[in-house]
Amino acid sequence: MLSEFITKTPGVCGGRPCVRGHRVRVLDIALMSERQGKSPDEIAHMYSLDLSQVHAALAYYFANMDEIREDMRRSLELVEQLRSEAIPDS
């Protein structure tokens, strides 16, 4: 059922799970919900998604939490690495 809404395609969003037909990663929706406290309605509006797509992304996240959290961790590590390379120590 989730495959109707969520897809993983090599070369699209880095092969990460995203909303079918959109370049919105499940990770982005999970972060907006968990870290920023956004409601599904707010997320749907921000990304021009149907509410069913947001709920499917959140369902995928909860069903695959280890995978998505590992992706989150790697993304944050990359951000920190790029930040440290861009901002030299004083």
Kinemage of the C-alpha trace (Angstrom):
@kinemage 1
@onewidth
@group {chain A} dominant
@subgroup {mainchain}
@vectorlist {calphas} color= white
{ca met a 1} P 0.000 0.000 0.000
{ca leu a 2} L 2.790 2.461 0.846
{ca ser a 3} L 4.401 1.792 -2.545
{ca glu a 4} L 1.448 3.660 -4.045
{ca phe a 5} L 2.788 6.808 -2.339
{ca ile a 6} L 6.483 6.182 -1.608
{ca thr a 7} L 9.220 5.239 -4.053
{ca lys a 8} L 12.976 4.626 -4.030
{ca thr a 9} L 14.576 5.258 -7.409
{ca pro a 10} L 18.328 5.331 -8.072
{ca gly a 11} L 19.318 8.822 -9.153
{ca val a 12} L 16.218 10.464 -7.656
{ca cys a 13} L 16.760 12.089 -4.256
{ca gly a 14} L 19.948 10.077 -3.910
{ca gly a 15} L 17.979 6.829 -4.071
{ca arg a 16} L 16.331 7.675 -0.772
{ca pro a 17} L 12.620 7.056 -0.198
{ca cys a 18} L 10.529 9.960 -1.432
{ca val a 19} L 6.929 10.828 -2.217
{ca arg a 20} L 6.011 9.345 -5.603
{ca gly a 21} L 5.919 12.032 -8.279
{ca his a 22} L 7.650 14.600 -6.061
{ca arg a 23} L 11.221 15.208 -5.028
{ca val a 24} L 10.275 15.299 -1.351
{ca arg a 25} L 12.149 12.791 0.795
{ca val a 26} L 10.508 10.853 3.604
{ca leu a 27} L 13.425 12.139 5.687
{ca asp a 28} L 12.388 15.764 5.083
{ca ile a 29} L 8.807 15.082 6.137
{ca ala a 30} L 9.969 13.169 9.231
{ca leu a 31} L 12.293 16.024 10.233
{ca met a 32} L 9.562 18.617 9.799
{ca ser a 33} L 7.217 16.544 11.930
{ca glu a 34} L 9.612 15.438 14.681
{ca arg a 35} L 12.159 18.230 14.916
{ca gln a 36} L 10.097 21.244 13.863
{ca gly a 37} L 6.736 20.137 15.273
{ca lys a 38} L 4.890 20.732 11.993
{ca ser a 39} L 1.476 19.112 11.607
{ca pro a 40} L 0.666 16.902 8.602
{ca asp a 41} L -1.580 19.704 7.295
{ca glu a 42} L 1.278 22.227 7.517
{ca ile a 43} L 3.690 19.850 5.797
{ca ala a 44} L 1.181 19.102 3.027
{ca his a 45} L 0.720 22.817 2.412
{ca met a 46} L 4.468 23.572 2.441
{ca tyr a 47} L 5.273 20.867 -0.119
{ca ser a 48} L 2.021 21.027 -2.147
{ca leu a 49} L 1.197 17.428 -1.231
{ca asp a 50} L -2.048 15.671 -0.462
{ca leu a 51} L -2.561 14.842 3.189
{ca ser a 52} L -2.565 11.142 2.237
{ca gln a 53} L 0.967 11.530 0.833
{ca val a 54} L 2.225 13.086 4.065
{ca his a 55} L 0.613 10.367 6.171
{ca ala a 56} L 2.102 7.690 3.893
{ca ala a 57} L 5.557 9.251 4.294
{ca leu a 58} L 5.154 9.310 8.072
{ca ala a 59} L 3.908 5.698 8.045
{ca tyr a 60} L 6.966 4.713 5.988
{ca tyr a 61} L 9.181 6.555 8.463
{ca phe a 62} L 7.689 4.775 11.477
{ca ala a 63} L 7.874 1.391 9.713
{ca asn a 64} L 11.512 1.986 8.683
{ca met a 65} L 12.743 4.189 11.492
{ca asp a 66} L 16.243 2.685 11.710
{ca glu a 67} L 16.849 3.244 7.984
{ca ile a 68} L 15.574 6.834 8.032
{ca arg a 69} L 17.408 7.742 11.239
{ca glu a 70} L 20.658 6.365 9.814
{ca asp a 71} L 20.059 8.504 6.719
{ca met a 72} L 19.431 11.471 9.038
{ca arg a 73} L 22.675 10.799 10.896
{ca arg a 74} L 24.693 10.590 7.657
{ca ser a 75} L 23.106 13.797 6.356
{ca leu a 76} L 23.931 15.660 9.572
{ca glu a 77} L 27.513 14.355 9.483
{ca leu a 78} L 27.879 15.634 5.921
{ca val a 79} L 26.525 19.049 6.920
{ca glu a 80} L 28.996 19.235 9.809
{ca gln a 81} L 31.874 18.155 7.572
{ca leu a 82} L 31.011 20.755 4.939
{ca arg a 83} L 30.573 23.413 7.617
{ca ser a 84} L 33.956 22.671 9.175
{ca glu a 85} L 35.636 22.787 5.757
{ca ala a 86} L 33.928 26.077 4.858
{ca ile a 87} L 34.588 27.836 8.172
{ca pro a 88} L 38.265 27.676 9.152
{ca asp a 89} L 39.197 27.502 12.825
{ca ser a 90} L 40.129 30.879 14.348
